Amino acid sequence: MDAADTGTPPVISCHIEADKSRSAINVHGVIVSISPATGRYIFEIKKEGRSGSSSVQQSGYFTLSVGETVGAGQSTVDFSKGTRVRARLAGEGLGQKFSCDFDEISK
């Protein structure tokens, strides 16, 4: 049974933040823990648009103190009109898996 089944929050969680400019987007992953934790992550970004497609994959290890956040990969890609950017941050720490997703199309 995992944390979602018991109604308790997961020890390690993540989210993906995006900072947009006129024609680019910087996408970066963030890992958070409510207890001391170490683990491993993989961060993948896929971009598809008129200017072509690209894929970025980054991975590494993390160490967190209680309530601390840590950056887990980042990349800046073209975000001109009609471009779709998808990102996924996934990992494992303290014997628990976590993942989060981002998917946006430029207007």
C-alpha positions as CSV (number, residue, x, y, z in Angstrom):
1,M,0.0,0.0,0.0
2,D,1.4,3.4,-0.9
3,A,0.9,6.9,0.7
4,A,-2.0,7.6,-1.7
5,D,-3.9,4.6,-0.5
6,T,-3.6,5.5,3.2
7,G,-4.6,9.2,2.8
8,T,-1.2,10.3,4.1
9,P,0.9,12.7,2.0
10,P,3.9,11.2,0.2
11,V,7.3,11.8,1.9
12,I,8.9,12.9,-1.3
13,S,7.0,14.8,-4.0
14,C,7.8,16.9,-7.0
15,H,6.6,19.6,-9.3
16,I,7.7,21.3,-12.5
17,E,8.0,25.0,-12.8
18,A,8.1,27.0,-16.1
19,D,9.3,30.5,-16.7
20,K,8.2,31.9,-20.1
21,S,9.7,34.8,-22.1
22,R,8.6,36.0,-25.5
23,S,9.7,33.0,-27.5
24,A,11.4,30.6,-25.0
25,I,10.4,28.6,-21.9
26,N,12.7,27.5,-19.1
27,V,11.4,24.3,-17.5
28,H,12.9,23.1,-14.3
29,G,12.0,20.3,-11.9
30,V,11.7,20.6,-8.1
31,I,11.8,17.8,-5.5
32,V,10.5,18.3,-2.0
33,S,10.6,16.1,1.1
34,I,8.9,16.2,4.5
35,S,11.8,14.1,6.0
36,P,15.5,13.7,5.4
37,A,15.9,11.9,2.1
38,T,18.4,10.8,-0.6
39,G,17.5,9.4,-4.0
40,R,17.8,9.5,-7.7
41,Y,15.8,11.4,-10.4
42,I,15.5,11.6,-14.2
43,F,14.1,14.7,-15.9
44,E,13.0,14.6,-19.5
45,I,11.8,17.4,-21.8
46,K,10.3,17.1,-25.2
47,K,9.6,20.0,-27.6
48,E,7.7,19.8,-30.8
49,G,6.9,22.8,-33.1
50,R,7.4,24.5,-36.4
51,S,11.1,24.9,-35.8
52,G,11.5,21.1,-35.3
53,S,11.7,18.8,-32.3
54,S,14.1,18.2,-29.5
55,S,14.5,16.0,-26.5
56,V,16.6,16.6,-23.4
57,Q,17.2,14.0,-20.7
58,Q,19.0,14.8,-17.4
59,S,19.5,12.6,-14.3
60,G,21.2,12.7,-11.0
61,Y,21.1,12.2,-7.3
62,F,19.6,14.4,-4.6
63,T,19.9,14.8,-0.8
64,L,17.3,16.7,1.1
65,S,16.8,17.9,4.7
66,V,13.4,18.2,6.3
67,G,11.2,20.7,4.3
68,E,14.0,21.5,1.9
69,T,13.6,21.7,-1.9
70,V,16.2,20.9,-4.5
71,G,16.4,21.6,-8.3
72,A,16.3,18.6,-10.4
73,G,17.2,19.4,-14.0
74,Q,16.4,22.4,-16.2
75,S,16.4,23.4,-19.8
76,T,15.4,26.4,-21.9
77,V,13.8,25.6,-25.3
78,D,12.0,27.5,-28.1
79,F,8.3,28.3,-27.2
80,S,7.1,30.1,-30.3
81,K,3.4,30.0,-31.2
82,G,2.1,26.4,-31.6
83,T,5.1,24.8,-29.9
84,R,4.3,22.0,-27.4
85,V,6.6,21.4,-24.5
86,R,6.2,18.3,-22.3
87,A,8.3,17.4,-19.3
88,R,8.4,14.6,-16.8
89,L,10.3,14.4,-13.5
90,A,10.5,10.9,-12.0
91,G,12.6,9.4,-9.3
92,E,12.9,7.2,-6.2
93,G,14.0,7.9,-2.7
94,L,13.4,6.2,0.7
95,G,12.0,3.3,-1.2
96,Q,9.2,5.4,-2.7
97,K,8.7,6.4,-6.3
98,F,7.5,9.9,-7.3
99,S,6.7,11.6,-10.6
100,C,5.1,14.8,-12.0
101,D,4.3,16.1,-15.5
102,F,4.1,19.3,-17.4
103,D,2.4,19.8,-20.8
104,E,1.7,23.1,-22.5
105,I,1.2,24.5,-26.0
106,S,2.2,28.1,-26.8
107,K,-0.6,30.3,-27.9
